[in-house]
């Protein structure tokens, strides 16, 4: 009886000590522990995911077949229970209502997850970096950042991904498919998240506000990146080549391309390759006139990216929106603020390659390197 009540309440008191995944029943936890202790001998031929038991593999294979396929959207599921729960989203029936905001949901589990938005509860903690999540599946996906596991591969270029949704979105780069269209300007996108963020450009909505500096953002991940880069020195992503740490995975990947010399972005007109999407966009504008230049209304200077235009206009207006939390100094861009924040911390990430002395900013280490190099030349003479 108690186990059945936990299913409706969403309570999961049994926690895995390895990955922090939670379960409503002790038996479910014991079976889950086998995934950590047992050797994963059974691999999926579709996505190369591996399993410790044949039963799990067979259940997983259903998600690639038509055994449990939705007749309305053709999405496949691993079990009949999962398919039945999915079909409720098509029926439109929403029996469970939030007592705070009156929003309705088709299942009690979705209501439990929604209530955590109001309560701020995040019961699933990463044991590596202490980051917390409100949903267990988000913790599972996050753990792949630390383990490096990417079970989903693109069948065209063999690029690997940690989530199946990411590989589906990536496939649209090869096919050119952009199924999500804006009704205001007819611009098309590869994902619904990108479309929703774009619609806020038209509406001007910025629902995600920083609690420290009151700056608002259109997307939640932009707010997380802002807090990590501006208000803290936490850098969870490290380079496997030189050990340098970065605020975001995007910055890390761009840095790794310097080591590998990779140019992953190709022009569809002349097949030239570029290291970053910014370089590719600028190339398309200058060489093929593919796209639209952004023009400053004050001095008519042209820019390839909106953030460049915004920071340029701020200099005309004399507005410095980025405020240091430690002193009264203000800055035009977040990059200038990040460089300044090193003055207030003891963190020294820039090292001289000649004498290994560390500094807080790039300018100081460059200045020191020149002096150190001169001293070495004089000593050699």
N, C-alpha and C positions, 0 to 999 in steps of 0.2 A: 504493500500500500504506500509506504513512504517513498519507494522508488518511483511509483507512478505519479505521486504528487510533485516530485522533483522535475519530472518531464514537463509539466505545465508551468511550474514556477521558474524553470531555467536554472535551478540551483545545481551546481556541480562540485560537491565537496571533496572528491578524490582527485589528487593532483599528481601528475607524473614528475618525478624529481629530475628527469633529464631534460625535457623540453617544455615543462610547465603546462602541458595540455591537461584539461580538466574533464572529469567524467561524472555522470550521475550515479553509476553503480561501480562497486569495487571490482566486479568481474570484468567490466569493460576496461578498467585500468590495468588489470593483470594481463589481459589479451594484448593491450596496447604496448606493454613493456617488452613483449616479444619482438616488436619492430626495432627496438634498440639493441637487444641482446642477441637475437638470432641472425644468422647470415642470410642475406637477401639473395636467394638463388633464382627466383622467378622474375623475369623481366618482361615488360610490355613491349610488343613489337611495333606499336604505333608511336609511343612517346618515350620509350626507353626508361620508364619509371620501374623501379625494382620493388619486390615484395618478399617477405619472409615466409609466407604461406600461399599455397596454390589457391586457396579459397579467396584470399584478398585479390589475387591477380584476376581470377575469373569475374569477381564482382566489379573490378576496375574496368575490364574489357567491355563490359556492358555500356560504358560511357562512350566507347568508340563504335558500337554497333547500333542496330535499330531495335534491340530487344525491348528497351524502355524509352521509346521515342515519342515526344509530344507531337500530336497530329496537327497542331496549330502553328507552332514555330519550328518544328523539326529538331529541337534540341534533345540530346540524348542524356540519360541518367543511369547511374549504376544500380539502382534498385527501384522496385515498384513504389515503395514508400516515398522516395525522393521525387518520383514522377508525379505521384498523387498530390504531394505538397506543391509542386510547381504548377499543376493545372489550376490550382486555386487562384493563381495570379491572373489567369485568363477569364475565370468566371466572374470576377469583379466583386465577389462576396468578401466583405471585410467585417468580421464579427467582433474583433478585439479593438477596443478604443482606449487611447491614452487619457488618463485622468487629468493630465496637466495641460496639454494643448489640443485635445479632442481628435487627434489624428488617428485614423483607423487602419488596421492591418488584417491580412487574411489568416495569420497564424499567431498563436500565443508566443512562440519563440521570437518572431519578429518584433512583437510588442516589448518583450523583455530586453532585446537589444536596443530598441528605441528609447526605453526608459533610462538607459545608461547615458544617453545624451543629456538628459535633464539632471541626473544625479552626479555625472562626472565619473562614475565608477569604471575602473579599468582593471579587472581582476587577473588578467593574463600578463605576467611579467617575464621579460627576457632575462635569463640568468647571466648573460654575457655583458650587456650594456645597460641593464635596468630600465629599458624602455617598456612602457605598459600599453596594453591594448584592450579594447572592450569586447573583441571577438576573438575566439581561439584560432580561427583560420588565418586571421591577420598575423597572429604570432607565429604560426607555422610558416607563412610566407616570409616573414621577417627573419626567421632563423636561417633561411637560405643565404642571407647576406653574410652571416658569419661562417657557415659551412661551405659556401661556394657552390652548393648543389643547384644545377640548372637542368631539370629533367625534360624540359620541352624544347624541341629543336625544330627550326625551320627546314622544311624538306627541300627548299631551293638553294639556300646559301649556307645551311647547317649552323646558323647562329643559334645559340642556346639561350633559354629564358627560364626564369624561376616560376612564372605563372603561365597557365594556358591562355588566359586572356591577353597577355602580352604578345605571345606568338601569333595569335589571331589578328591582333592589331598590326603586328609587323608584316604579316602576309599581305596586307593591303598596300604596303609600299611596293611590293612586286607586281600586284595585279592592277594597281592604280585606282582601286575601288575606294570611294568616299561616300558611304551611304547616309551620313548625317548632314542635312542641309539646313542652313539658317534661312528662316522665312523672311527676314528683313532685307538681307543683301545677297542671298543665294550662294554664299560661300559654303563650301563643302568640307567635311572633316572625316577622319578615319575612326573616331570614337565619340561616344555620347558625352564623355567627360570634357573633351575639347570643345564640343558644340555648346555645352552649358556654360563653360568659361567664356566662350566667345559672345554668347547672348548677353552676358553681363557688361560687355563693352558697349552695347546699344542701350541697355537700361541704366548703366552707371552704378549698378549694385556692387558693393564690396562687403559681403556679410561677415568676413573673417577679420576680426580686429585684434591687434596685439595689446595685451593687458599691460605692457610695460611702457610703450610709447604712443599708444592709441592709433598707430598706423593701420589702415585697412587694406585688405587684399581680396581679389576675386576668387582665389582658390585656396583650399586648406593647406596644400603642400607648399604654396608660396609663403604662407604664414609660418609654417614649421621651419622652412629654410631661413626666413628672416630672423626668427628667434635664435636659431642655432648659429648663424653667421654674425649677427649684430649684437645680441645680448648675452652670448656665451662663447667660450673657447672650445666647446665640445666638437671634436672632429672624428667621427666614427669610421671614416673610410681611409684605409692606408694603402699605399702603393707597394706592390709586391717586389718591385725592382729596387727602389731606393728608400722605402720606409717612410716617405713623406705622407702626412695626414691631411684630409680634406673635409670640408663641411658637407658636401653633397656628392652623390654617386656620379653626377654629371661632370663635376670638376675633376673627379678621380679618373674617369674614362678619358677625358680630354688630355689629362696629364700623362696617362699610360701611352696614348698615341704618340707622344713626344719620344718615349723610349723605343717604341716599336716602329715608328715612322709610318704608321697606318694612315691612309687617306680614305675614309669610309663613305664620303659623300661625293657622288658622281653627278656631273651635269648631263641632263637628258638630250642636250643639243650637240655637244662636241665631245662628250665622254671624258672630259677633264675631271680629275679627282681632287678633293679638298679635305682638309683636316677637320673642319667644323661646319655646321649648317650656316653660320654667319658668313664665312668665306664663300660658300656656295651661293647664298642669296645675293651677295654683292657682285659676284661674277655674273650671275644671271641678269642683273640690272645693267651692269656696265657693258658686257659683251654681247648680250642677246636681246636687251631691252624687254626682258621677260619679268614683268612685275611693275610696281609703281614706286617711284622715289617719294620720300616724305620730305616736305619743304618747310623750313622755318618761316613763319609769317612776318617776322621782323627783318631778317637779313637775307632771306631767300636761299640760305645754305641748304644743301640736300643731304639726306641721311637714308641709309638702307634699313634701319631698325627703329622702332618706335621709342625704345628706351634711350637711344642716342639723342633723338629729337627732344624728348622730355627733359633730359639733363641739360641740353643746350639752351632750351627756352628758359629754364630756371636761372641760368647765368645772366640772361638778358634782364630778367625780372629781379635779380638779386635775392631770390628766395632760397634758403638753405633748410630743407625739411628734415634733414637727418641730424638729430641732437645726441650728443654724447651723454650717457647716463652718469658719468663720473665727473664731468666738468662742463662749463657753459659753452664750449665750442660747438659750432654747427657746420654742416657740410652739404655740398650739392648732391653728392651721390652716396649710395650705401658702401661702395668700394672705398671711398675716401674715409668714411667713418670706420670701416673695418681696419684699415691701415692705422688710423689714429688710436684705436682701442688697445693696440699693442703697447702703447706708451704707459697705460695704466696697469698692465699685467706683467708677470714675471716670465711669461711664456716666450721662449726664444726659438723660433722654428727655422731661421735662416742661418746656415753655417758656411764659413769660409772653407773652400775645398783645399786650401794650402795649409792652414794652421788649425782648422776645426773649431775656431772661436765662433760662438753663436751670437746672433743679434735678433732684435725684435722686428725689424723691417728690412725690405730689400735694399733701400737706399743706403742704409748703414753698412750692410754686408758688401755692397758693390764698392763703396768708398774705402772700406777696410781692405778689400781684395786688391785694389790698385796700389795702396800703400805697401801691402804685404808683398806683392809681386815686384815692386821697385826695390824693396829691401833685399829680396832674394837675388835680383840682378846685380846689385851693388856688392853683395857678399860674394857672388861668383867671380866678380872682377878682382 
